């Protein structure tokens, strides 16, 4: 099993950040320069969270730290939360999915033989998870946006 280091993570996040910036500009029509602070904040939160996952004891994955840090830093009343939230409004999060999903597709394509050996059940399970996640997210978004009076 290959262990990754923070330099590799840094480089990968840089590549994803640039692709996300381009995707954000094309997809959301937000000017390139205006989205840079938000993406830099996301980059910093990601790097800190991944480093915490790697070096802190307990075996907690880095993604858990990234999500926790992101939630804490954007709670109203936390110093700097208004600035972070203002910067995040310039980042279209749907556009962030484009390079991540492209990478996931390449990663799965690389191991297509191993994927095929798992059998038909994994395809049914994957489709069920994708559909369930999509429908669940759509229902939650609908309820929250309706409660906030946005729709």
C-alpha positions in Angstrom: 0.0 0.0 0.0 1.5 3.3 -1.1 1.4 6.1 1.5 0.9 9.6 0.2 2.7 12.6 1.3 1.5 16.2 1.7 3.5 17.4 -1.3 1.6 15.1 -3.6 -1.7 16.2 -1.9 -0.7 19.9 -2.4 0.1 19.3 -6.1 -3.2 17.5 -6.7 -5.2 20.2 -4.9 -3.4 22.8 -7.0 -4.5 21.0 -10.2 -8.0 20.5 -8.9 -8.1 24.2 -7.8 -7.1 25.5 -11.2 -9.6 23.2 -13.0 -12.3 24.2 -10.5 -11.5 27.9 -11.1 -11.9 27.4 -14.9 -15.1 25.4 -14.4 -16.5 27.9 -12.0 -15.8 30.8 -14.4 -17.4 28.9 -17.3 -20.3 27.4 -15.4 -21.4 30.2 -13.1 -20.4 33.3 -15.1 -18.6 34.6 -12.0 -15.4 36.5 -13.0 -12.2 34.5 -12.7 -10.6 36.9 -10.2 -13.6 37.1 -7.9 -13.6 33.3 -7.3 -9.9 33.1 -6.3 -10.3 34.0 -2.6 -13.0 31.4 -2.1 -11.0 28.7 -3.8 -7.9 29.6 -1.8 -10.0 29.3 1.4 -11.2 25.9 0.3 -7.7 24.9 -0.6 -6.4 25.9 2.8 -9.2 24.1 4.7 -8.5 21.0 2.6 -4.8 21.1 3.2 -5.2 21.6 7.0 -7.9 18.9 7.3 -5.8 16.4 5.3 -2.7 17.2 7.4 -4.8 16.7 10.6 -6.0 13.4 9.3 -2.5 12.2 8.6 -0.7 13.4 11.7 -3.3 13.5 14.5 -3.8 10.2 16.4 -7.1 8.4 16.3 -7.3 7.2 12.7 -9.9 9.8 11.7 -9.9 10.3 8.0 -8.8 13.7 6.6 -12.1 14.3 4.9 -13.8 14.3 8.4 -11.5 17.1 9.5 -12.1 19.0 6.3 -15.8 18.9 6.7 -15.6 19.8 10.4 -13.3 22.7 9.8 -15.5 24.0 7.0 -18.5 23.8 9.2 -16.9 25.5 12.1 -15.3 28.3 10.1 -18.6 29.3 8.5 -20.8 29.3 11.6 -22.1 32.8 12.2 -20.3 34.4 15.1 -17.0 32.7 14.5 -14.4 35.3 13.8 -13.9 35.6 10.0 -17.1 33.6 9.2 -18.7 36.6 7.3 -15.6 37.0 5.2 -15.4 33.3 4.4 -19.1 33.1 3.6 -18.8 36.1 1.3 -16.0 34.5 -0.5 -17.8 31.2 -0.8 -20.8 32.9 -2.5 -18.5 33.5 -5.5 -17.8 29.8 -5.8 -20.3 27.6 -7.6 -20.1 24.3 -5.9 -21.6 22.4 -8.8 -18.7 23.6 -10.9 -16.3 22.1 -8.3 -17.7 18.7 -9.0 -16.5 18.7 -12.6 -12.8 18.0 -12.0 -13.5 15.7 -9.1 -15.9 13.6 -11.1 -13.5 13.6 -14.0 -10.7 12.3 -11.8 -13.1 9.6 -10.3 -14.0 8.5 -13.8 -10.3 8.2 -14.8 -9.6 6.3 -11.6 -12.4 3.8 -12.2 -11.5 3.5 -15.8 -7.9 2.6 -14.9 -9.2 -0.3 -12.7 -12.0 -1.4 -15.0 -10.9 -5.0 -15.0 -11.0 -5.2 -11.2 -14.4 -3.4 -11.3 -15.7 -6.0 -13.8 -14.6 -8.9 -11.6 -16.7 -7.8 -8.7 -19.8 -8.9 -10.6 -23.2 -7.5 -11.4 -24.2 -6.8 -7.8 -21.8 -4.0 -7.5 -23.4 -2.3 -10.5 -26.9 -2.5 -8.9 -25.5 -1.3 -5.6 -23.7 1.6 -7.2 -26.7 2.7 -9.1 -28.9 2.4 -6.0 -26.5 4.5 -4.0 -26.2 7.2 -6.8 -29.9 7.4 -7.2 -30.6 7.4 -3.5 -27.9 10.1 -2.9 -29.3 12.3 -5.7 -32.9 12.0 -4.6 -32.0 12.5 -0.9 -30.0 15.6 -1.7 -32.7 17.0 -3.9 -35.3 16.4 -1.2 -33.2 18.0 1.5 -32.3 21.0 -0.8 -36.0 21.4 -1.6 -37.0 21.5 2.0 -34.3 23.8 3.1 -34.8 26.3 0.2 -38.5 26.2 0.8 -38.1 26.9 4.5 -35.7 29.8 3.8 -38.2 31.3 1.3 -35.8 31.0 -1.6 -38.3 29.0 -3.7 
